Amino acid sequence: MQLEISDMEQTESNTNLLEQINYPADLRRLTVTQLPEVCKELREDIINELSRNPGHFASSLGVVELTVALHYVFDTPYDRLVWDVGHQAYGHKILTGRRKQFCTNRKLGGIRPFPSPYESEYDTFTCGHASNSISAALGMAVAADLKKEKRHIVAIIGDGAMSGGLSFEGLNNVSTAHNNMLIILNDNNMSIDRSVGGMKNYLIRLTKFTTSKRYNRARYRIARLLSRLGLMDEDRRKALIRFGNSLKSMAAHQQNMFDGLNIRYFGPIDGHDVTNLVRVLNDIKDMEGPKLLHIHTIKGKGFAPAEKAATIWHAPGRFDPETGKRIVKSENGQPPKFQDVFGETLLELAEQNPKIVGVTPAMPTGCSMNIMMEAMPKRTFDVGIAEEHAVTFSGGMAKEGLLPFCNIYSAFIQRAVDNVIHDIAIPNLHVVMCLDRAGLVGEDGPTHHGVFDIALFHSIPHLTLAAPMDECELRRLMYTAQLPDKGPFMIRYPRGHGSVIDWQCPFEEIPVGKGRKLKDGKNVALISYGPIGIIAARAIEKAEAEYNITIAHYDLRFAKPLDTEMLDEIGSRFDKLITIEDGVKEGGIGSIVTDYMNDHKRHLQITRIGTPDNFVEHGTVDQLYHLCGMDEEGICNEIDRLLKGH
């Protein structure tokens, strides 16, 4: 039985040592024997706070000991900690001067959801998504070397981020560039869903061969002794590494990938033993050359429900910290979520069309492709956190006659723009790319807002761009996209609930490039693109009553190809036009329509509504719509200005 929100009373965390820590310098005044208690209190603090103010839960619980050990051993912020997958970093925020402000996490005007250099000098690099830490840390390490700064650089990569192509590119460069950086591989066998692919399997095999503690201690001591004696110049160091790697490979009957790249490998060790972590970090931090420490952690560590169901507890919403019961608002009578309509519709289409396959980069649950994955496991592919590969992999299947539906969050397909152009659009391959979380997504902030896809993709030849206004339109567009000879097809839709309860409408083909007139009018025309048209319709109703006018409402449906007949009708009938979209104004629908009208000598007074030319911060979607003038009030204000000639 789910609890009602009012049933849960807020509880104060019972902390002692944590109360004394405002910054890592305070932490470093404690003894090593006090650190387990700090970890216990820090974990309790995260649990209690996130039970009231939801966020990314299980990942931060899994790295509590690592976070404490890193700030204890290294002189932060002078030494650089580069987090990868920012939802691991709540403990880091609490220990670096933001404990009192942590209750504002993800709230409008509060601290940011992920590490940001704009917020704190302890946040060394932006890390909202995944796989960038090694490359960024290497850049910092090279810069420190060139500037002759004795600065430790540590990259912390985990939650499946090692499957991303950028991490491999970084490793390749780390192995050849002169640097002393340390890579912490936080191996918890998870991203949001369970990790997949060869890297996961490799780490499992690597773990089975564990170098003895006696061997590791001897190696550490020999290396430090040679260094003190001045016998560890670059050539001798590399020779010693190669000799040690050879012995290890002979004993294990396999080559360690990291050792093979001349990156000194240590581990795997228990990532929840904070005192041993401190010892190992102190042993290896001053060693010359690149190093990788492989630690094992449990996502959700210390909170039993999260340990058992890490996917659910990745971002669980509010919950009772005592019982572990999630506090879920009733969704009875609400329209379904767009992602669930996608998942159910994809399975229906796949049952009818044997060519359809599903592809997702590590988001089967988030995008609801798990529905098809459970029913047709051989026709669905989770490729891990690898958006570029997901697109090109889909292109390869399409070249051989399959019909991939590749679902990628809008903010994450930004990494695959070249792949869309080079591997899908140029060869004109029939791949359906479904962009989930398009538009402003709310509390996850600027790294996750899906506001750039229209501007990024509308100029690419062969590509069809579409946006459904509601769930039934999503079903019709998905049906249309899989019909023969449609070529590359991209459908964007937002996070969360739509507007239609009875969404299981019959499949119907929508003519590609044809919009629709939802309502006629005489004074002003309004063009909307996607579900924001629902808000526009309500604003039109209010404005008509207030100003005694009539407003024509058009649903563009397709950003490419454009419905030129509809635009010509608008250009010939109206002298005032408003465009509205859940995306950037610069280069978006408003710009596309304005360019068309100018090219065809249609002289209209055009007002564009969309996100401004800056990165929109975090807050609820309603709050952000209001700030950007994209809610009913904002639309009505623009109608008022347009009527007054402003």
ABEGO torsion letter per residue (X at the ends): XBBBAAABBBBBBBBAAAAABABAAAAAABBAAAAAAAAAAAAAAAAAAAAABBBBAAAAAAAAAAAAAAAAABBOAABBBBBBGAAAAAAAAAAAGAAAAAAABGBBGBBBABBBAAABAABABBBABBGAAAAAAAAAAAAAAAAGBBBBBBBBBBGGAAABAAAAAAAAAAAABBBABBBBBBBAGBBABBBBEAAAAAAAAAAABBBBAAAAAAAAAAAAAAAAAGABBAAAAAAAAAAAAAAAAAAAGBBBAAAAAGBBBBOBBBAABAAAAAAAAAAAAABBEBBBBBBBBBBGBGBAAAAABAAAAABAEBBBAAAGBBBBBBABGBBBBAAAAAAAAAAAAAAABAABBBBBBGAAAAAGAAAAAAABAAABBBAEBBAAAAAAAAAAAAAAGBBBBBBBBAAAAAAAAAAAAAAAAAAGBBBBBBBBGBEBAEAAEAAABBAAAAAAAAABBGBBBBBBABAAAAAAAAAAAABBGAEBBBBBBBBEBBABABABBBBBBBBBGBBBBABBBAABBBBBBEAAAAAAAAAAAAAAAAAGBBBBBBBAGBAOBBBAAAAAAAAAABABBBBBBBBBABGBAAAAAAAAAAAAGBBBBBBBBBBBBBBBBBEBAAAAAAAAGABAAAAAAAAAAAAAGX
